[in-house]
């Protein structure tokens, strides 16, 4: 069955695996022409209607969106509504992506992937981050500069030499489970050839490549007004779901349903921050600045300089975490301003001389950087903030490939305990990869989901 809207990934592969969380009946053919009402309950195609030209700018959620309003009502009502108001990715699907075939992984508040070398741990997080970047408005070539490496090795090209890959996710929130599935052509030219957004048993958005000579796909979305379905061309290098808030007026119940589902997916995916601390970049003093932690954490001292002043409560808590994971007595985390105008962070040792972070081991530096990420939020991390949605309705998702790299058992235990404690209030989620020793340790910790991948 061709699920890619115009090319076959691998004739031997099964159809896309539906979500294990309230899936729509049957796996839809992504990008297939909609000539009749599909089994998921989508309305039959109505009279074509025109729309504005495709927007190439990074999408932003309009303040009038249905998901935001419903989230506000949920969080104000108490009784756990605040937790439900925060969209979160609860399943990741790698239907055909690199070495993964027909894989669907449920994601809990803290999820760790483990397995032998070559089992696809890092690739799994790469797929998650790719969806997050596409939802933030990044173009396909920015997200997949080496797209050919994402195509399954056994995927045979069709008669026109086309091959590709398929990924997807489920985002839970006020609208219930909403499923996003994406088919990407990697060869001979990178483009999105099929996208499907479904929720509550209904296809809300479907796109298909109709004319290979044009840089567009034909999109149609649920309207439920005088015209059951609206059609318009979308660019083939941007995620259509992220463009919907710019293209849908929100005047009919159907349009509001589409907007709310699209916003839930975008908010849930855009909350991701990929953190990969590089100790070799964290030792040198840095100039004070905006104080937003970068992916490699090379500006750790700059961020500590900011949290020391702006977030004293979190800063003191980080100092307590540092004392639990660093060698020797630690009474605080300090920041020294140097004559050349730079700052450096130090471990305060009570009556003993302070220890500059430059003197710490690689594991200690990685431990401090990951702990800082867990204790802060989007405002202190260098990530695309969703200004239109209140922070109380967002949940940060930390993506940490090699979370246990360079860490000892004590440090891993402290980080996982911190992560599960913070995740309990719904403000943070963690998806990471670990080795066998850390996985065995995580198996014994409540609140941690361990996913075993095979080679």
RODO-2510 file (C-alpha; in nm, 4 decimals, decimal comma):
residues 455
     n   res          X          Y          Z
     1     x     0,0000     0,0000     0,0000
     2     x     0,1455     0,3356    -0,1033
     3     x     0,1340     0,5717     0,1957
     4     x     0,3544     0,8428     0,0542
     5     x     0,1348     1,0196    -0,1960
     6     x     0,3295     0,9325    -0,5079
     7     x     0,6266     0,7049    -0,4334
     8     x     0,6805     0,3726    -0,2618
     9     x     0,9221     0,3478     0,0291
    10     x     0,9464    -0,0294     0,0353
    11     x     0,6984    -0,2663    -0,1241
    12     x     0,7717    -0,5218     0,1459
    13     x     0,6816    -0,2895     0,4334
    14     x     0,3455    -0,3112     0,6106
    15     x     0,1032    -0,0273     0,6261
    16     x     0,1559     0,2481     0,8783
    17     x     0,1005     0,1388     1,2354
    18     x    -0,1885     0,3342     1,3879
    19     x    -0,1467     0,5042     1,7234
    20     x    -0,1971     0,2839     2,0279
    21     x    -0,3836     0,5727     2,1929
    22     x    -0,7373     0,5834     2,0546
    23     x    -0,6403     0,5626     1,6859
    24     x    -0,8656     0,6344     1,3975
    25     x    -1,0089     0,3176     1,2397
    26     x    -0,7488     0,2072     0,9923
    27     x    -0,4290     0,3761     0,8802
    28     x    -0,5071     0,6387     0,6160
    29     x    -0,3081     0,6639     0,2978
    30     x    -0,1100     0,9819     0,3446
    31     x    -0,1539     1,2125     0,0529
    32     x    -0,3953     0,9932    -0,1379
    33     x    -0,6550     1,1842    -0,3415
    34     x    -0,9755     1,2379    -0,1463
    35     x    -1,2509     1,1376    -0,3875
    36     x    -1,4912     1,0050    -0,1261
    37     x    -1,5450     1,0216     0,2461
    38     x    -1,2663     0,8156     0,4128
    39     x    -1,3362     0,5616     0,6832
    40     x    -1,2121     0,8012     0,9527
    41     x    -1,5239     1,0125     0,9130
    42     x    -1,3845     1,3001     0,7076
    43     x    -1,6485     1,4711     0,4940
    44     x    -1,6550     1,4243     0,1229
    45     x    -1,4716     1,6806    -0,0829
    46     x    -1,6823     1,9872    -0,1476
    47     x    -1,6608     2,2698    -0,3952
    48     x    -1,3063     2,3987    -0,4334
    49     x    -1,2414     2,7357    -0,2789
    50     x    -0,9515     2,9736    -0,3151
    51     x    -0,7273     3,1048    -0,0417
    52     x    -0,4368     3,3403     0,0102
    53     x    -0,0971     3,2522    -0,1319
    54     x     0,1226     3,0123     0,0621
    55     x     0,3073     3,1726     0,3491
    56     x     0,6772     3,1002     0,3801
    57     x     0,7417     3,2683     0,7135
    58     x     0,7693     3,0791     1,0396
    59     x     0,4134     3,0277     1,1620
    60     x     0,2836     3,1859     1,4810
    61     x    -0,0309     3,0902     1,6652
    62     x    -0,3078     3,3498     1,6526
    63     x    -0,4366     3,4549     1,9954
    64     x    -0,7956     3,3700     1,9025
    65     x    -0,7169     2,9980     1,8606
    66     x    -0,9573     2,7458     2,0070
    67     x    -0,6928     2,5350     2,1837
    68     x    -0,5670     2,8320     2,3826
    69     x    -0,9148     2,9331     2,4948
    70     x    -1,0090     2,5781     2,5935
    71     x    -0,6799     2,5395     2,7792
    72     x    -0,7544     2,8542     2,9778
    73     x    -1,0936     2,7171     3,0787
    74     x    -0,9395     2,3820     3,1736
    75     x    -0,6657     2,5312     3,3902
    76     x    -0,9002     2,7701     3,5665
    77     x    -1,1438     2,4996     3,6674
    78     x    -0,9038     2,3064     3,8927
    79     x    -0,9366     1,9353     3,9507
    80     x    -0,6372     1,8493     3,7286
    81     x    -0,7542     2,0628     3,4362
    82     x    -0,4224     2,2476     3,4430
    83     x    -0,2325     1,9275     3,3642
    84     x    -0,4635     1,8395     3,0764
    85     x    -0,4319     2,1921     2,9404
    86     x    -0,0657     2,1390     2,8510
    87     x    -0,0293     1,9606     2,5156
    88     x     0,2315     1,6852     2,5230
    89     x     0,3681     1,4342     2,2731
    90     x     0,2587     1,0916     2,3986
    91     x     0,3568     0,8725     2,1037
    92     x     0,6308     0,8805     1,8418
    93     x     0,5859     0,6811     1,5208
    94     x     0,8751     0,5823     1,2966
    95     x     0,6873     0,4012     1,0226
    96     x     0,9864     0,4032     0,7869
    97     x     1,2808     0,6097     0,9106
    98     x     1,6451     0,5054     0,8793
    99     x     1,6678     0,1664     1,0548
   100     x     1,3201     0,1861     1,2097
   101     x     1,0238     0,0104     1,0513
   102     x     0,6653     0,0134     1,1772
   103     x     0,7753     0,1412     1,5186
   104     x     0,5392     0,3172     1,7607
   105     x     0,6744     0,4244     2,0985
   106     x     0,4538     0,5474     2,3819
   107     x     0,6140     0,8421     2,5645
   108     x     0,5622     0,9027     2,9346
   109     x     0,6686     1,2052     3,1398
   110     x     1,0225     1,0606     3,1574
   111     x     1,1112     0,8161     2,8769
   112     x     1,4536     0,6628     2,8201
   113     x     1,5513     0,4675     2,5080
   114     x     1,8172     0,2031     2,5464
   115     x     1,9631    -0,0757     2,3370
   116     x     2,2858    -0,1921     2,1741
   117     x     2,4932     0,0283     1,9491
   118     x     2,3167     0,0659     1,6161
   119     x     1,9707    -0,0029     1,7562
   120     x     1,8510     0,3479     1,6629
   121     x     1,8448     0,5310     1,9983
   122     x     1,9819     0,8572     1,8619
   123     x     1,7752     0,8251     1,5444
   124     x     1,4585     0,8075     1,7527
   125     x     1,5349     1,1404     1,9201
   126     x     1,6340     1,2856     1,5848
   127     x     1,2868     1,2113     1,4473
   128     x     1,1267     1,3820     1,7500
   129     x     1,3458     1,6902     1,7104
   130     x     1,2739     1,7012     1,3359
   131     x     0,8987     1,7163     1,3989
   132     x     0,9557     1,9847     1,6628
   133     x     1,1585     2,2016     1,4248
   134     x     0,9091     2,1613     1,1411
   135     x     0,6282     2,2677     1,3752
   136     x     0,8286     2,5799     1,4606
   137     x     0,8427     2,6789     1,0927
   138     x     1,1843     2,5472     0,9868
   139     x     1,2006     2,4352     0,6271
   140     x     1,2555     2,0755     0,5226
   141     x     1,6115     2,1304     0,3959
   142     x     1,7077     2,2968     0,7259
   143     x     1,5726     2,0042     0,9268
   144     x     1,7025     1,7260     0,6987
   145     x     2,0315     1,8420     0,5398
   146     x     2,1222     1,4738     0,4884
   147     x     1,7753     1,3425     0,4111
   148     x     1,9034     1,0443     0,2102
   149     x     2,0411     0,8954     0,5334
   150     x     1,6872     0,8882     0,6759
   151     x     1,5579     0,6590     0,3995
   152     x     1,5408     0,2912     0,5029
   153     x     1,8197     0,0962     0,3360
   154     x     1,5762    -0,1609     0,1957
   155     x     1,3540     0,1058     0,0384
   156     x     1,3473     0,0506    -0,3365
   157     x     1,3039     0,3515    -0,5667
   158     x     1,0081     0,3609    -0,7999
   159     x     1,0405     0,3923    -1,1768
   160     x     1,1183     0,7646    -1,1383
   161     x     1,3906     0,7065    -0,8802
   162     x     1,1889     0,8373    -0,5845
   163     x     1,2492     0,7218    -0,2270
   164     x     1,1550     0,8664     0,1102
   165     x     1,0621     0,8127     0,4735
   166     x     0,7628     0,8414     0,7096
   167     x     0,7379     0,9704     1,0668
   168     x     0,4550     1,0858     1,2910
   169     x     0,3412     1,1513     1,6455
   170     x     0,0392     1,1823     1,8732
   171     x    -0,0133     1,4924     2,0860
   172     x    -0,2552     1,4723     2,3783
   173     x    -0,4243     1,7792     2,5222
   174     x    -0,7586     1,9586     2,5524
   175     x    -0,8680     1,8204     2,2113
   176     x    -0,7890     1,4613     2,3068
   177     x    -0,5306     1,2593     2,1066
   178     x    -0,4424     1,4326     1,7784
   179     x    -0,2335     1,2360     1,5282
   180     x     0,0138     1,3865     1,2806
   181     x     0,1664     1,1686     1,0068
   182     x     0,4168     1,2881     0,7510
   183     x     0,5596     1,1381     0,4307
   184     x     0,8783     1,2930     0,2925
   185     x     1,0396     1,2346    -0,0445
   186     x     1,4179     1,2447    -0,0046
   187     x     1,5219     1,1528    -0,3596
   188     x     1,5543     1,2859    -0,6207
   189     x     1,4323     1,6120    -0,4582
   190     x     1,3512     1,6766    -0,0946
   191     x     0,9854     1,7599    -0,0412
   192     x     0,6818     1,6775     0,1705
   193     x     0,4519     1,4631    -0,0396
   194     x     0,1846     1,3744     0,2134
   195     x     0,0617     1,4946     0,5503
   196     x    -0,2384     1,3935     0,7550
   197     x    -0,3794     1,5444     1,0742
   198     x    -0,6515     1,3418     1,2450
   199     x    -0,8455     1,3764     1,5672
   200     x    -1,1621     1,2309     1,7194
   201     x    -1,1996     0,9905     1,4293
   202     x    -1,1934     1,2655     1,1672
   203     x    -0,9388     1,3659     0,9051
   204     x    -0,8814     1,7363     0,9696
   205     x    -0,6057     1,8016     0,7147
   206     x    -0,4700     1,5991     0,4244
   207     x    -0,2123     1,7024     0,1663
   208     x    -0,0984     1,5256    -0,1496
   209     x     0,1548     1,5836    -0,4234
   210     x    -0,0511     1,6256    -0,7407
   211     x     0,1949     1,7924    -0,9796
   212     x     0,5622     1,6894    -0,9355
   213     x     0,6656     1,9887    -1,1456
   214     x     0,5331     2,2418    -0,8915
   215     x     0,6840     2,3193    -0,5472
   216     x     0,3442     2,2750    -0,3822
   217     x     0,1119     2,0093    -0,2497
   218     x    -0,2663     2,0183    -0,2641
   219     x    -0,4105     2,0636     0,0857
   220     x    -0,7672     2,0127     0,1964
   221     x    -0,9006     2,0696     0,5455
   222     x    -1,2257     2,0130     0,7279
   223     x    -1,4636     2,3117     0,7174
   224     x    -1,8123     2,1776     0,8009
   225     x    -1,9779     2,4900     0,6633
   226     x    -2,1466     2,5557     0,3315
   227     x    -1,8313     2,3994     0,1824
   228     x    -1,7463     2,0771     0,3718
   229     x    -1,3783     2,0855     0,2703
   230     x    -1,1528     2,3751     0,1721
   231     x    -0,8696     2,3210    -0,0750
   232     x    -0,5596     2,5307    -0,1383
   233     x    -0,1963     2,4795    -0,2422
   234     x     0,0640     2,4624     0,0370
   235     x     0,4431     2,4826    -0,0057
   236     x     0,6038     2,1396    -0,0184
   237     x     0,8916     2,2326     0,2144
   238     x     0,6906     2,3430     0,5203
   239     x     0,4675     2,1565     0,7623
   240     x     0,1062     2,2171     0,6618
   241     x    -0,0251     2,1746     1,0179
   242     x     0,1880     2,4685     1,1316
   243     x     0,0513     2,6818     0,8472
   244     x    -0,3152     2,6189     0,9296
   245     x    -0,3444     2,8995     1,1899
   246     x    -0,2410     3,1406     0,9138
   247     x    -0,4885     3,0015     0,6609
   248     x    -0,8045     2,9086     0,8525
   249     x    -1,0448     3,1858     0,9499
   250     x    -1,2042     3,0036     1,2410
   251     x    -1,5619     3,1046     1,1504
   252     x    -1,7329     2,7642     1,1463
   253     x    -1,7336     2,4858     1,4078
   254     x    -1,5330     2,2732     1,1666
   255     x    -1,2698     2,5426     1,1204
   256     x    -1,2458     2,5918     1,4965
   257     x    -1,1978     2,2173     1,5386
   258     x    -0,9150     2,2173     1,2838
   259     x    -0,7497     2,5204     1,4433
   260     x    -0,7675     2,3747     1,7935
   261     x    -0,6158     2,0436     1,6808
   262     x    -0,3388     2,2128     1,4802
   263     x    -0,2521     2,4443     1,7684
   264     x    -0,2363     2,1530     2,0099
   265     x     0,0105     1,9698     1,7877
   266     x     0,2240     2,2788     1,7278
   267     x     0,2353     2,3761     2,0955
   268     x     0,3142     2,0209     2,2037
   269     x     0,5965     1,9782     1,9534
   270     x     0,7491     2,3247     1,9830
   271     x     0,8071     2,2737     2,3560
   272     x     1,1147     2,0569     2,2844
   273     x     1,4691     2,1632     2,3755
   274     x     1,7559     1,9417     2,2626
   275     x     2,0363     1,9629     2,5183
   276     x     2,3800     1,8152     2,4465
   277     x     2,6268     1,9583     2,7024
   278     x     2,9806     1,9873     2,5693
   279     x     3,2199     2,0132     2,8674
   280     x     3,5081     2,1371     2,6503
   281     x     3,3023     2,4479     2,5713
   282     x     3,1868     2,5102     2,9284
   283     x     3,5156     2,5839     3,1012
   284     x     3,6193     2,9193     2,9560
   285     x     3,4853     3,2493     3,1011
   286     x     3,2160     3,4096     2,8844
   287     x     3,0827     3,7627     2,8443
   288     x     2,7559     3,8325     3,0268
   289     x     2,4577     3,8565     2,7938
   290     x     2,0964     3,7563     2,7495
   291     x     2,1476     3,4474     2,9610
   292     x     1,9656     3,1851     2,7509
   293     x     2,1258     2,8429     2,7631
   294     x     2,2453     2,7134     2,4271
   295     x     2,2251     2,3536     2,3110
   296     x     2,5907     2,2787     2,3864
   297     x     2,5770     2,4699     2,7183
   298     x     2,8986     2,6570     2,6386
   299     x     2,7492     2,9679     2,7992
   300     x     2,6676     2,7952     3,1290
   301     x     2,8438     3,0666     3,3326
   302     x     2,6439     3,3388     3,1582
   303     x     2,3155     3,1632     3,2408
   304     x     2,4187     3,1111     3,6038
   305     x     2,5004     3,4815     3,6205
   306     x     2,1413     3,5505     3,5177
   307     x     1,9713     3,2922     3,7412
   308     x     2,1757     3,4088     4,0404
   309     x     2,0051     3,7490     4,0064
   310     x     1,6693     3,6794     3,8419
   311     x     1,5793     3,3336     3,9762
   312     x     1,7277     3,3041     4,3280
   313     x     1,4926     3,0244     4,4353
   314     x     1,5818     2,8056     4,1357
   315     x     1,9474     2,9029     4,1723
   316     x     1,9546     2,7855     4,5343
   317     x     1,7856     2,4615     4,4342
   318     x     2,0469     2,4083     4,1622
   319     x     2,3157     2,4594     4,4251
   320     x     2,1585     2,1831     4,6335
   321     x     2,1554     1,9543     4,3289
   322     x     2,5208     2,0422     4,2632
   323     x     2,6093     1,9414     4,6174
   324     x     2,4505     1,6007     4,5574
   325     x     2,6402     1,5314     4,2346
   326     x     2,9797     1,7002     4,2643
   327     x     3,2879     1,5875     4,4573
   328     x     3,3586     1,7580     4,7871
   329     x     3,1454     1,9944     4,9966
   330     x     2,9334     2,2406     4,7970
   331     x     2,7579     2,5243     4,9798
   332     x     2,6523     2,7276     4,6774
   333     x     2,6984     2,8229     4,3122
   334     x     2,8651     3,1572     4,2618
   335     x     2,9578     3,3761     3,9679
   336     x     3,2743     3,5864     3,9562
   337     x     3,3081     3,8933     3,7349
   338     x     3,6583     3,9047     3,5895
   339     x     3,8574     4,2222     3,5046
   340     x     3,8318     4,1648     3,1295
   341     x     3,4525     4,1913     3,1495
   342     x     3,3756     3,8199     3,1408
   343     x     3,2157     3,5976     3,4047
   344     x     3,2984     3,2527     3,5326
   345     x     3,0998     3,0196     3,7535
   346     x     3,2412     2,8619     4,0693
   347     x     3,1417     2,6054     4,3269
   348     x     3,1387     2,7670     4,6702
   349     x     3,2981     2,5474     4,9343
   350     x     3,2051     2,7168     5,2630
   351     x     3,5231     2,8301     5,4349
   352     x     3,7413     2,6786     5,1618
   353     x     3,8477     2,8496     4,8351
   354     x     3,5859     2,8365     4,5582
   355     x     3,6400     2,5936     4,2714
   356     x     3,6033     2,7368     3,9181
   357     x     3,3836     2,5185     3,6986
   358     x     3,6805     2,4936     3,4614
   359     x     3,8424     2,2571     3,7126
   360     x     3,5476     2,0169     3,7247
   361     x     3,5387     1,6836     3,5448
   362     x     3,3393     1,6279     3,2265
   363     x     3,0722     1,4295     3,4102
   364     x     3,0256     1,7010     3,6721
   365     x     2,9851     1,9680     3,4047
   366     x     2,7334     1,7625     3,2086
   367     x     2,5462     1,6878     3,5304
   368     x     2,5238     2,0588     3,6205
   369     x     2,4113     2,1587     3,2702
   370     x     2,1353     1,8966     3,2562
   371     x     2,0187     1,9851     3,6069
   372     x     2,0042     2,3537     3,5120
   373     x     1,7895     2,2661     3,2091
   374     x     1,5481     2,0686     3,4264
   375     x     1,5167     2,3501     3,6800
   376     x     1,4530     2,6313     3,4307
   377     x     1,2007     2,6860     3,1517
   378     x     1,1690     2,8195     2,7971
   379     x     1,2577     3,1719     2,9141
   380     x     1,6069     3,0591     3,0191
   381     x     1,6692     2,8233     2,7274
   382     x     1,7632     2,9222     2,3738
   383     x     1,4492     2,7850     2,2120
   384     x     1,1567     2,9140     2,0098
   385     x     0,9202     3,0490     2,2747
   386     x     0,5473     3,0383     2,2060
   387     x     0,4598     3,3929     2,3006
   388     x     0,0915     3,3530     2,2179
   389     x     0,0389     3,0773     2,4758
   390     x     0,0885     3,1465     2,8498
   391     x     0,3848     2,9582     2,9974
   392     x     0,1531     2,7993     3,2557
   393     x    -0,0109     2,6105     2,9678
   394     x     0,3153     2,4877     2,8165
   395     x     0,5347     2,1970     2,9182
   396     x     0,9039     2,1826     2,8359
   397     x     1,0299     1,8587     2,6799
   398     x     1,4004     1,7983     2,7300
   399     x     1,5613     1,5866     2,4557
   400     x     1,8890     1,4431     2,5866
   401     x     2,0808     1,2044     2,3631
   402     x     2,3310     1,0186     2,5806
   403     x     2,1820     1,1535     2,9021
   404     x     2,4119     0,9323     3,1110
   405     x     2,7298     1,0049     2,9115
   406     x     3,0194     1,0605     3,1540
   407     x     2,7921     1,0365     3,4589
   408     x     2,8304     0,7957     3,7488
   409     x     2,5450     0,6028     3,9076
   410     x     2,4912     0,8632     4,1776
   411     x     2,4611     1,1472     3,9268
   412     x     2,2219     0,9502     3,7045
   413     x     2,0039     0,8753     4,0056
   414     x     1,9974     1,2409     4,1136
   415     x     1,9041     1,3601     3,7629
   416     x     1,6289     1,1038     3,7177
   417     x     1,4909     1,1777     4,0635
   418     x     1,4888     1,5485     3,9809
   419     x     1,3237     1,4836     3,6441
   420     x     1,0466     1,2611     3,7797
   421     x     0,9768     1,5019     4,0648
   422     x     0,9379     1,8007     3,8338
   423     x     0,7495     1,5965     3,5719
   424     x     0,4851     1,5087     3,8289
   425     x     0,3332     1,8585     3,8070
   426     x     0,3114     1,8436     3,4262
   427     x     0,5572     2,1260     3,3560
   428     x     0,8378     1,9151     3,2116
   429     x     0,8887     1,5932     3,0181
   430     x     1,2102     1,4134     2,9302
   431     x     1,3004     1,1914     2,6353
   432     x     1,6556     1,0639     2,6365
   433     x     1,8883     0,7798     2,5491
   434     x     2,1007     0,5841     2,7973
   435     x     2,3278     0,2848     2,8120
   436     x     2,2544    -0,0514     2,9690
   437     x     2,3780     0,0371     3,3198
   438     x     2,1691     0,3540     3,3464
   439     x     1,8707     0,1692     3,1970
   440     x     1,8937    -0,0976     3,4675
   441     x     1,9025     0,1786     3,7268
   442     x     1,6045     0,3564     3,5654
   443     x     1,3994     0,0343     3,5657
   444     x     1,4006     0,0530     3,9450
   445     x     1,2794     0,4130     3,9589
   446     x     0,9060     0,4917     3,9694
   447     x     0,7894     0,7338     3,7031
   448     x     1,0517     0,6377     3,4414
   449     x     0,9545     0,4553     3,1198
   450     x     1,2366     0,2525     2,9659
   451     x     1,2022     0,1521     2,5990
   452     x     1,4267    -0,1345     2,4892
   453     x     1,5332    -0,1122     2,1245
   454     x     1,6825    -0,4098     1,9418
   455     x     1,9567    -0,3950     1,6862
***
